[in-house]
Amino acid sequence: MSEKTAKWIFWGGTGVSLLLFLVLTVDTHRQFSTLTHADKLSAQVVAGKRAFENRNCNDCHTILGFGAYFAPDLTRAYTRLGEMPIRRRLEKPEVAFVDSFRKMPHQSLSEQEINDIVSYLAWMSNIENNDWPPQHSEKRWKRSTERMLAAAALSPGAAVIEQEQCLACHNLGKNGGNQAIRLEWIAKRRDAMWIADFLTDPEQKAPGCGMPAYPHLSAAQRESVGQFIVALSSGAGR
């Protein structure tokens, strides 16, 4: 190959790569408002972002992959946890993280600041970001959850969850509410026996969580719920 040919290949490849980069950049900017749901970017969401920044939350957390990696990424925090668990963490972190080696400082947030941050995280969870960051891949745990749900009819725990209408607050797969933590994520820190014991009196275990007690359930029923949730969480982590 001659030097002239090599130069043409180099400059031709560089030019094509540059053109492709510019086209993709323009296309991304063209879709930006749609992908970020800019129509839902309210004044409260903006205030929540400012409160998040003013409290230097990125010193520990990441959002969209940016920030420190000491604490969990918050890009999909609202999807994973729901509104009330986020509020409890912001209001009383010393209680919410009492048994965690990673302690969250008490920021003395006002009620308005908490409302704003919750709105900001709710908006953030709806951004269509092509499943980034990958450590909280929605596609991965949704596939695992769908496999588990296919066998849910055979699970006593699933029957109890349906009987007690747990999905009115919790979400599972593509179903349920956003008022409480997603069921697939609970066993990231808890085992089946802890979950079973928690159901007897959630407020005693986690003051302010707002979850009702289930003393009418037998020990076997509560254990079956714990086992089902642990199975979901294990499948979602594969």
VENCOR-V779319 format. One record per residue. PHI is phi in whole degrees, 0 to 359 (none if undefined). Layout:
phi: [PHI | PHI]
This chain:
phi: [none | 280 | 298 | 297 | 296 | 299 | 295 | 298 | 296 | 297 | 290 | 295 | 296 | 297 | 295 | 296 | 297 | 296 | 297 | 297 | 299 | 295 | 298 | 294 | 295 | 298 | 295 | 296 | 295 | 294 | 266 | 304 | 297 | 289 | 296 | 265 | 53 | 300 | 293 | 258 | 278 | 277 | 298 | 290 | 297 | 298 | 297 | 295 | 296 | 294 | 295 | 300 | 287 | 298 | 270 | 56 | 297 | 290 | 294 | 241 | 260 | 245 | 224 | 56 | 86 | 257 | 129 | 273 | 245 | 285 | 245 | 300 | 293 | 255 | 303 | 244 | 300 | 293 | 292 | 288 | 259 | 92 | 292 | 295 | 298 | 294 | 300 | 297 | 293 | 283 | 282 | 224 | 298 | 294 | 272 | 296 | 245 | 298 | 253 | 255 | 288 | 263 | 261 | 264 | 291 | 280 | 267 | 53 | 287 | 284 | 300 | 294 | 296 | 296 | 301 | 294 | 294 | 299 | 297 | 297 | 291 | 294 | 295 | 300 | 293 | 264 | 295 | 272 | 247 | 54 | 64 | 248 | 279 | 291 | 293 | 240 | 301 | 292 | 299 | 295 | 285 | 293 | 297 | 295 | 296 | 298 | 294 | 292 | 294 | 297 | 257 | 297 | 298 | 271 | 259 | 300 | 297 | 297 | 296 | 292 | 300 | 290 | 299 | 271 | 56 | 296 | 283 | 292 | 245 | 273 | 248 | 214 | 65 | 258 | 245 | 105 | 258 | 243 | 273 | 218 | 298 | 297 | 298 | 297 | 262 | 298 | 281 | 299 | 234 | 237 | 256 | 297 | 291 | 296 | 299 | 299 | 292 | 301 | 295 | 292 | 199 | 302 | 295 | 290 | 284 | 221 | 306 | 89 | 288 | 76 | 266 | 289 | 273 | 230 | 292 | 286 | 281 | 288 | 301 | 294 | 295 | 295 | 296 | 295 | 295 | 300 | 295 | 294 | 295 | 298 | 296 | 297 | 293 | 294 | 293 | 289 | 270 | 281]
